[in-house]
Amino acid sequence: MNDLAAAVMHDVKNQLAELALRLKKRGDARAEMEIAMNASRRLTEMLLLGREESNQLWVSADTVNPADFLEVLAAEYAELFPDIEIKLDVARAPECVFFDDALVRLALGNALHNACRYAHEKVTLAAFQQNDLLFLEVRDDGTGFPDSVLSSGGQLPASVTGTGTGLGLYLAQKIAALHKLGDRHGYISLYNGVQGGIFRIVLP
């Protein structure tokens, strides 16, 4: 992706985000706001893909409180999906960790958006620490992931929705892997629970 194309995409992305904000303030255009936000997120993904292909995608880690991080994310999507209950499971979350807030927010936000679309009634956001690894999860009570997605391992093409590009999962895997500590790298995993799908991002 050349610099001009990236600049144009970035400008359009920002305009779509501004449109979504104005629709939010109106309060009577939830469906239109979702379309604008989704389009803005897709452009962000394309920009990140361009950076990844040119080896210019890197982590800018900072101190993050996982419980606060998930609370903000839940509040954002609760407005988009008022019929879905978004719960938090953060009793075992550590007080402080280090990761790239913006990149992980994009990866987890994409998973949360898909979960809300296919959940029957509720979605749970969870954070916990195990073996010095941070686990962030999105769990829904829908029908679960199709086999094609479960076997993809975050590689293209694999679309959760069946109509998407699979870019969200691909970038989530790349974003997780960019988080390194010693010889350990982050990763994502997808699996089906007793009811619904579970998206997990694990960071060292």
ABEGO torsion letter per residue (X at the ends): XBAAAAAAAAAAAAAAAAAAAAAAAAGABAAAAAAAAAAAAAAAAAAAAAAAAAGABBBBBBBBBAAAAAAAAAAAAAAABAABBBBBBAAABBABBBBBAAAAAAAAAAAAAAAAAABAABBBBBBBBBGGBBBBBBBBABAEBBAAAAAAGGBOBBBAAGABAGAAAAAAAAAAAABBBEABBBBBBBBBBABEBBBBBBBX
